[in-house]
Structure formats: C-alpha cells, structure tokens
Amino acid sequence: MDCALFLDFDGTLVDIAPTPDAVKVEEGLIENLETLRRRLGGALAIISGRPIAQIDGFLAPSLLDAAGLHGVERRRDGDLEGGRPEDHPALRAQVERLHAESASLAQVLIEDKGASVAVHWRLASPSDAERAETLVKQAAEALGGDYRLQLGKAVGEIVPAKATKAVAIRAFMAEAPYAGRRAVFLGDDKTDEIAFVSVAEDGGVAIRVGDGDTAAARRLPDPAAVRALIASWAAGEPIDPDALPPA
C-alpha cells in the first residue's frame, strides 16, 4: 500500500530554536519536500502547532497541504478552513490577561496565534519559567472544557479541545489523494503522542523524533536524520517506514 506522509515542523523538519521565529530551514529541504510530494501523488502534509501562514513563510514558495494550530485550521489542495480568531472570544480575553500578567517576566514569550495561544519560557530564569507555566495553566482552567492545555518543551499552549493532530490526520485520510493509503506521521513532542496512538490504531506508522517515552513504534534521533530520510525518499529510495529503528 502507498504511504501518506504527515510531518510535524519544529523539532522534526527543523531544529528547535530559542524563539519560534529563529528556526532555520536547511538548504535543499523545500526542494526535497516538493519532490517527495510529487512521488507520493500529493499525499504529503505538514501537521503543526504553528499557523499555516507561518509554515508557508518558512517553506516559501511551496504551499503544501497543512494543518495548523494543532488542527484548528486545515488546508488541502489550496482550500483553507478554520482558525478565525473572532470565533474564540473567551480565548481572546485570556490572551489579554496572559500579556498583562507576564509583562514583568523576562524572556517569557506570549505567542498569539489567533485561535490558540502559546506561552514559551525556554530562555526564562527558573522562577520566571515556573510563573509562566502557572499562568498558562490558570488561563486554561478559566476557559473550561472548550479548550485544553498542551505542555511541550518549555511551552504551554491552549487550543480548542476538539482540535488535535489526530483529528487533522484522520480528516486528510478521508479525502483524495490520502484515502486508501497508509498514514506515516513523524513528530517530536508530547503534543504528537495523541496522533501517534491514532495513526497506529488506523494501521499506520508513528515515528518519534528524539528521545523520551513514546507510543510511536519507530524512532529517529533528530531532525537531521529526518531531513536525510526525506532526501533519500525524494531521490527514489524505497519508502519503507517499517525498516526504521524501533522506538
């Protein structure tokens, strides 16, 4: 069975950077993604916590299929749906609160994505990092069951409860050119684990990038290994995710 390939962005295609706008796209990656997309008959999509517009900026001039904000917005074959900030008034109020209450914290970044919000504390002191984590947990609690908190690598993100990467991948898999293929998903973070489970349940292959406990069956050590794999598949090597090292 042919594969449908789903790729996280930060920590998977690109190395983690101190701030979200500081990531670097390695030379050749965009060309290899386009070549591999054609080889897969179009069945390749980026599945990210970033807005799709940010992904497009990093991968320009490519406009790949993508799910952004953990699935709040999704684009297939150029058609974009979801992700309007005005549909989330309660969240918008909490974003304002987070900005106000974190103003005194050094090196804490509030990343407003419109329909979600992420609080980053990678560069903060231990005390400010602890306070930032507390603030995002309080904001999520105030929003109740319509939203959920996802904790990652020195980041906490509040997203609509119904939006997950698992739901986004399944939505792609119900449509051409993904339907009838075997899903392969590569991700690196706690926020990817839900999708690892669902992809495996549906007969696909989940691949964890980096160390840590995981529900994925396969593992690659770092984004450099992911880029090397994409380059080899783009060059015509057999696409066999089951041959990758076990997790």
Stockholm file with secondary structure:
# STOCKHOLM 1.0

chainA/1-247         MDCALFLDFDGTLVDIAPTPDAVKVEEGLIENLETLRRRLGGALAIISGRPIAQIDGFLAPSLLDAAGLHGVERRRDGDLEGGRPEDHPALRAQVERLHAESASLAQVLIEDKGASVAVHWRLASPSDAERAETLVKQAAEALGGDYRLQLGKAVGEIVPAKATKAVAIRAFMAEAPYAGRRAVFLGDDKTDEIAFVSVAEDGGVAIRVGDGDTAAARRLPDPAAVRALIASWAAGEPIDPDALPPA
#=GR chainA/1-247 SS CCEEEEECSBTTTBCCCSSGGGCCCCTTHHHHHHHHHHHTTTCEEEECSSCHHHHHHHHTTCCCEEEEGGGTEEEETTEEECCCGGGCHHHHHHHHHHHHHTTTSTTCEEEECSSCEEEECTTSCHHHHHHHHHHHHHHHHHHGGGEEEEEETTEEEEEETTCCHHHHHHHHHTSTTTTTSEEEEEECSGGGHHHHHHHHHTTCEEEEESSSCCSCSEEESSHHHHHHHHHHHHTTCCCCGGGSCBC
#=GC SS_cons         CCEEEEECSBTTTBCCCSSGGGCCCCTTHHHHHHHHHHHTTTCEEEECSSCHHHHHHHHTTCCCEEEEGGGTEEEETTEEECCCGGGCHHHHHHHHHHHHHTTTSTTCEEEECSSCEEEECTTSCHHHHHHHHHHHHHHHHHHGGGEEEEEETTEEEEEETTCCHHHHHHHHHTSTTTTTSEEEEEECSGGGHHHHHHHHHTTCEEEEESSSCCSCSEEESSHHHHHHHHHHHHTTCCCCGGGSCBC
//
